Amino acid sequence: MQIKAPDLGVDSAEISEIYVTVGDVINEEDNIILVESDKAAVEVPSSAAGKVTKVAVAVGDSISEGSVLIEIEPANVEADADGATDADGATDAGETLNESEQHTTTTNQPEVEESSKNTSDEDAQVTSQATQLSSSQTYALPDLGVDEAMVAEVMVSVGDKIDSEQSILLVESDKASVEVPSPVSGTVEQILVNTGDTVANGQDYIVIKSSQADSTSTASEEAPSKSEPVADKSVITTESKAQSKAEPVQKPAAQKQSAQAPANKLSESEVNAKLSNVYAGPAVRKIARQLGVDITQVTGTAINQRIVKEDVFDYVKNRMKASSQATSAGDSVIGSGLPSLPDMSKQDIWGDIETQALSRLQKVSIPQLNYNTYLPQVTQFDLSDITETEKLRGELKAEFKAQGIGLTILAFIVKATAYALMQHPKFNSHLSDDNSQILVRKTVNMGIAVATDDGLTVPVIKDAQTKGIKQIAIEIGELAEKARNKKLSVKELQGASFTISSQGNLGGTYFTPLVNWPQVGILGVSEASMQPRWNTQTQSFEPRLMLPLSLSYDHRVINGADAAVFTRYIAKLLADPRRILL
């Protein structure tokens, strides 16, 4: 079947770009070429669905209305075999009637022909929908929780059959390692990213041939037969068309992500404003918007220095390569305000030196840590007498263990801190970009720092202020286990309003944790120890279990007096958890 050029609005136009190749499966209305005249650039859609068997034109050719563009194997060949109208409309539905049928329906011939024609259209439409659902789809990355992340591992190969929600990629950001699940079940036809690539939200990363064909074939079998009344078929056809318009099947993930583009990308209006003097087609401009590329910085390689999509991809790759080289050369460290390392090649001065590579998680954490160094941070220290709280934990420990729950002192600390944050909301806030106001959080999303073999990660307990100690203990165990096994989801790493970093029984007395920007505070907890404390009632020293607390805070938002009051308040709540019930 030949796909020909429609009325272009001009006598002739030049082909600037071809979007399809032999073997591609296309849908009706998919753009196949981009043509340009002295008036405008226009994308020409396909008038039918099918598989491309020949591309009859080349870039630079001049075409006019009726010119053959491509040849396809129609999607409705099965319908043709059943006697439906073929792509060129040459077969008349009435010709499929045998002589007896013609004899018995002579008086109603017009109605029969109309009924048969409607049935043919219906069968062709069902088959077309089947082709669309079973054809390959390109899917975009979901929201990763960060502007960009590095692909640490590609977990599938071309040709693999995968299930919905099966892990496809492992990506690492400055927060943690996250596995990206498959949006659908099907067969992997193409992987668009490689290990080591830097990817962003909404970026196309895989092509999957969906396994929905079975359900579609079932729908085809349930299509109305030719013996049904014409009125019934017209109703069904109308509903089918309405559903087709309401539920497009092309790239649902990409469409969803286009509305969730990161804030640092250029907006569509900004990109279009810059494009007034740029020689590029609509498809290329769309790719530039998706990737956040300032297309005015891209050099075109096509005819008349026109920018094509390969130029945009090459631009992104070159930027990534330059960024990687700058990082390896120490530019990222210089950006943090530190000078370059001295020349350490002289062994008589520096001695033997061994080079050890950082883990990917450590590498991607460096930019976030650099942000933290820009904050004017101060640390407030205090001690909490947790003797009575530890006794209570000891009484409950066996009961919780029987239920498969590990009850640690951290659960009490999270509960007490969440309660304190609701009483002192300034510590549960963020400083605005213009430094003119603070954004106070109404709920407490508590970040819990967890040490893993690859580095530190911070999963989040959502709405901690509404949860009891038992529920908090359950979530701490689950999140810690997921963090160590690299199974944390994106949502489990987002939205923290305050962070607790507990060193458990690792030793030490106090430390100065770094505030995790954009938060304004972090509570460090060291190992508890027995210490003598003076009892004014008995006028004697008593052994008490004392827990060191270290509160680091952003001095732009929190002053020293508030920090001292807040830290002491947490210490009192931990000494007597009954205060939380008041």
N, C-alpha and C positions, 0 to 999 in steps of 0.2 A: 504494500500500500504506500502510495506517495503522499508526503505532506508538502503542500505547496504554500507559497507566500501569499498572505491575504492582501487586501488593499492597504498599502503603506502610507497613503496620503500624499505620495509624490510619485513621479514617473519611475524613478529608480533610486536605489540607495546602496551604500557600500557596506559589506559585512565587516564588522570590527572584531567580533568575537563569536566563537562557536562553543556552546555550553555542553554538547553531548558528543559521545563517541560511539563507535560500533560496539554493540553488546549491552549498552545502557538500556534499562527498563524505565520508561517514562510514563507519566500520567497525562491525561488530557489537561490542557492549559499550562503544562510545564513549559518554561521558557527554553527555547532550543538555540536561538541565535540572537545577537545584538547587531542591529543595522543603524547606520548613521547617514543622514542627509544634510543638506545645508540648513535645515530647519530644526532638527532634533535627533536625539538618539532614542531608538525604540527597540524594546525586546519583543521578539516574535514567539508566541506560544504555539504548542502543538495542537492540532485540531482533533487528535485521537490518542488513545493510549496503546502502548505496545512496546516491542523490543526493537531497538535501532539496528537495522541490517546494513545500511549504507548512508554515508554522509555525502551528498551530491554537490556541496559547495565548499569553498575554502575562504579563509580570511583574506579580504581584499577584493573578492568578487563583487560585481555590481549586479543586483537582482531587481526584479520588478514583480508586480502582481502576477501570480500564476507560475512563477519560477519554482522548480522542484528543489526543495531544501534537503530532505532526508527521505529514506524509505524505511518503513517499519513492518514488523510482523504483527498484525492487529491483535488486540487483546481479546476480541470476540470471535476468534476462529471457530471455537466450539459451537457458538450460536449459529455460525454460517452452516456448519455441518448439519444442524437440525432444521435448516430451512429458513433461518432468520435472514434479514436483509444484510448483504455484505457491505464492506467499507465504502464501496463506490455506489451503492444503491442500485446495482444492476438487477438483482433478483427480486422479483415481485412476489409478495407473500401469497397472492392468489394462485401462482403457478404451482404451489405445492399441493393443491387440492386435486384429488383424483376425479375421474369422470363421474362416478356415482355421486360424489360430494357436490360436483358442479351441477348435476342434474337436480339434486334435491334442494339446492340453495339458490336456484336461478333467480327466483323472485326477490331474494334477500342478498344478492351478490354484493352491493355496496357495503352493507353492514358487516358481512363476513370478511371482506377485504380490510375494513377498518379495524375489526377485532383482531385479525391475524397480524396486522401491522403493529397494533399496540402491544400484542404479545411479543413480537420480535423485538420491539424497542425495550420491553421489560426484561427479556432474557439477556439482551446485549448489556443493559445497565447493570444487572446482577453480576454478569461475567466481568464487566469493567471494574465493579467494586471489588470483586475477588482478586483481580490483578493488582489493584492498588494496595489491598491489605497484605497480599503475599509478596509484594515487591520489596526491594531493599529500602531501608530508611537510615538516614544519618541522624545520630543523636548527639546532643550537646551535654557538656558537663553540668551537673547540678551546682547549687550554691555551696562552695567549699568552705565558707566562713571567713575566707581571706581573699585579697585581691588576686593573688597568684600563689601557686604551689609547684613543687617539683615532682615529676613522675619518678617514683622510686622503683616501681616494678610493674610490668605488664603481665597480668595473670592468666591471659588467654591467648590463643593463636588463631590465625585465619583458618577457617574450616571447622573450628570447634562448635559443638552444639551446646548452648548455654541456657540456663533457666532464668526467669525473672528474679531479680534481687541477688543473683550470683555475683560475687566480687569480680570485677574486671581489671581495675587499676588500684595500685597503692600509691597515694600521693602524700607528700610530706610538706608541711608548712612550718611556720615558726611556733605553732601550737602543738602539733602532734602528727602522727601518721594516720591517714584515713583511707579506708577502702571504698571505692566507688562501685556501687552495684549496677547490674544490668537493668535497664528500664523495661525490657520485654524478654520473652523467651524466643529463641531462634538460632540461626547459624551466623557466626562471625564471618563477614565477607571482606572487611577491610579495617585495619587499625590505623588511626590517623595521627597517633602520637607515639613517641619512643621513650625508652628509659633515659632519664636525664633532662627531658624537655621541661620547660616551664610553661604551665598551663593556667588559664584563667576561667572564671565562671562564664558559662554560656558558650565555651569553645567547642566546636565539633571534635569528637574524639573517636567515634567508632561507627561503622556501617553494619547493620544487622538485618538479615532477611528474616522477618517475623514468622513465627510458626502459627499464625492465625489463619492460615489457608484452610485448615480443616473445618474451623467454625464457619468460614465463608462458604465452603462447598456445601455444608449442611444447609446454610441459608439459601443457596442456589437450588438445592433439591426441594426446598419448601416453597419455591417461587410459584405463583399461580399458573395453572395449566391453561392450555389454549381453549379448553372447553368451558372455562368459567365465564360468567356474564361480563360484558364489556364494562359496565358501570363499576363492578367490583374491582376490575383490574385498574381502572383509572384512579380509583381511590388509593389503592396500594402504591401505584406509581407515584402519585403526588406525595404520599408519606415518605417513600423512599428518597425522592428528590429533596424533600425538606430536611430529612435526616442527614443526607449527604452534605447539604449546605451548612447544617448546624454543627456537624461533627467532621471536620476535615481530618484526613489521616496523615498529612504531610508534616513531618518533623514537629510533633507536639512538644518534645523536650526543648527544641531550639526556640519555638515560639514562646514557651513559658519563660525561658531564661532571658529572652530579649527584654522582658519587662523588669528583670531583676539585675540589670547590668550594674557593676560596681560603681560607686560614686566617683572614682578617680578617672573613669572613662569619659571621653568627650560625649556630650549629649548629641542627639540627632540634629537639633537646630544648629548647634555649634559646628558640627561636621558639614552640614549643608551650606552654611555660610562660607566656610573655607573652600567649598568645592566650586565656587563661582568661576574660578579661573583654572580648574583642574580638568584634564582630558581623561575622563573615566566614566564607565557606564553605571547604571543603577545597581547591578549585581555586585560590582566591585565596591561601590560605596556602602552597600549593605555589609559586606565582609569587613570593611574598614570600621564600621560602627561596632560590629560584634567583637572585634579584636581590640578596640580602643585605639586605633592607629590614626594619627594625624596624616591624612593622605596627601597633604601638601608637601610632606617631606619625602614622599615616595617617588622614585624615578621610573618613568614608563619606558618599556622596551619594545612595545608593539609599533605598528605603523603610525607615523606622525607623533611618536613619543607618547602614545596612548598607554595608560596604566591598566594592566590586566591583573587578574587575581594572583597569578604567580608572582608578580612584582610585589604585591602586598605581603605574601608569605615570605618571600626572600628578605624583605625589609625587616619583618619580625625576627626571622632567624638571625640576621646580621646583628640586630640589636641585642638579642639574647647572647650571641657569641661574644660580642664586645663586653657585655655585662659580666659574663663568666671570666673573661680574660682580666678584666679590671679587678674582680674579686680575688683571683689567684695572685695578682700583682700587689695586693695589699691596699687597693684603693678604698675598699669598704672600711678598713681600719682607719685610714686617713680621714675618711668622712666622719668618723666618730670623734675627731679632734686630736688623735694621737699621731705622732710622726711615724715614718717608716722605720722598720727594724734596721739596726746597723748591720754592716757586712760581717757575717759570722763564719766566713770561709777560712779564716786564719785559725788553725788548730792550736797554735802556740798561745793564742789569747783566749779563745773560747772553749778549747778542749773538744772532745768528741761530741757530736750531735747526731741524734737519730730523728728522722722525720716520721711522724705518725699522722695519718689522715683523720680528720674529724668525721664523725658519723653525719649522715644527711640531716638528722634531726638537730644536731648541734650547729651545723652550717646555717640552716634556715632560722635558727633561734637568734643568731647574731644581730640581725637588723632590729628585732624587738628589744633585745638587751641594750642596743645603742639608744633606742628611744628612752629607755628607763634612765639612762645616765644624764639626760637633759633635764630631768625633774629635780627640783631642790628638795632632797629627801632628808628627813630627820628620823631617828629611831628612839622610841620611848621604851624603857625596860621596867618590869615589875615582877612580883612573885605572887602566886596564888596558892593558898593552903588547900590542897585537894584531898586531905586525909579522909574526911567524911564521904566525899564523893567516890573515892577509891573503894571505901568499904561497901557503899551501895553497889558499885559496879561488880565487886566480888560476889555479892549476894545474888545478883541477876545473871552472872556470867554462865553458870551451869544451865540455867533455864533457857537462856538464849542459844547456847551451844546445842541443846537437844533439838532446837528448831532449825539448826543449820545456820545460825547467825553468829558472827564474831563481834562481840561487844568490846570495843576499845575505848580508851579515854577520849579519843578523837571525836566520837559521836557526841559526847557531852560538851566538848569544846565547840563543835559546830552549832549545837543547839543554843548554848549560852551566847555565842558571838552573834548569831542571827537575831536573837532576842535583843541584844545590846544595840545592834544596828538599827532596829526599829525604834528604839528610844533615842538614838543619836544619829539621825538620818544623814547628817553631813558626811559621815564616813562611808555612806552607801550612795555616793554621787559621782559625777564627772564634771570636770571643768570645761566650759564651752570653748570653741575654737578662738573666739575673740576675747577670751579671758574676762568677760563681763558678767557671767552668771554661772551658776552650777545647776546641773541636771540631776535632780534627786530621784532615785529609784524607789518605787513604792513596794517592790518585792525584793527579797534577798536571794540572789542566785550565787551560791557559795562555791568558789573555785577551790579545789583540793589538789595541791601539788603532789604528784606521784612520781617517784623515781623508777625509771626503767633502765634496761641495759643500754638503750640508745640515747638516753638523756631524760630530762624532766618534761612531764606533760601535765596539763591541768584540766581534768574533767570537771563538770559543773553539776552541783545538786540544785535543781530548780525549786523555787518557792520554799526554801529551807525554813522560813519563819512559820510555816503552817504545819510542819511535820514533827512528829514525836521522835524521841531518841531511838526507838526501835526501828522506825522506817528509815531514819538517817543512817543507822548502822547497816541496814540491808543495802542501801544505795552505795555507801562507802565501799563495801565489799565487792559489789558488782562492778562499780566503775574502776576500782583498782585492778580487778582481774582482767577487764577489757583493755585497760591501758597496757598492762604487761604483755597481753597477747595481740596488741595492735588491732583491736576490734572496736574501738570507739567510733561512734558515728559523728557526723559533723555537728548535729544538734547538741550532742553531749559535750561539745567543746566550746560552745558559743554562749555569750550573754552573761558572763560572770560580772558581778558588781563588787565583789570583795574576795580576797583569797586568804587561805590558811596554809601555811607551810610548816608541817610538823616533822621534826627530825627523830621522833620516836625515841628509841633506846640506842641511838647511834653515839650518844655521848655529847659532851660540851655543856656549857652553862647558858650563854646567850649568843645570838648572832644578829646580823643586820640584813634581813631579807629585802630584796629590791621590789619596790612598788611596780606592779604589772600594769603599765599604761594601757588604756585610759582610766583605770581605777585610781583611787586616791589613797588607798590604804591596804596593808597586808599584815597579817598577824603571824609571827614566827613562834613556834613552840619547841622548847628544848626538853631534854630528859629530866624527869622529876627525880628528886633525891631527898633522903631523910635529913632534916636539919633541926638543930635545937631552937625552939621558939619560947619566948618568955610568956608565961601564963600569969596575968595580973591577979587572978582569983586565988590561985594556989601559991603565988609568989615563988615559982620555981620554973626551971626549964623543962620542956616536954619535947619529945621527938615528933616532928610533923613532916608530912610528905609535901614538899614544896615544888611547884611547877613554874619554871622560868617562862616569862612572856616577853616577846620583842615586837613592838608595834612600829613599823615604818610607815611614814605618811608623807603626802605631798604638801609641803609647807605653803604652797600658794593657796590651798583650800583649808588646811587644818593648822591651827596655831598650837603652840606647845601646851598651853593650859588645857585646851580641849582634849588633846592626846593623852595627857596624864589622867584626866577624869575618866575618859573612855576606857583606858587600859585597867585602871583600878576597878571600874564597874564590872568588867569581864572577870577580873580576879575574884570579886565578891560573889558573882553568880556561880563560878566554878567551885567556890568554897561551900556554897549552900544552894544546890539546884532547886530547892523548894521556892526560892525567890521568883523563879520563872513562872510559878503557878499563881502568884499573887496578882 
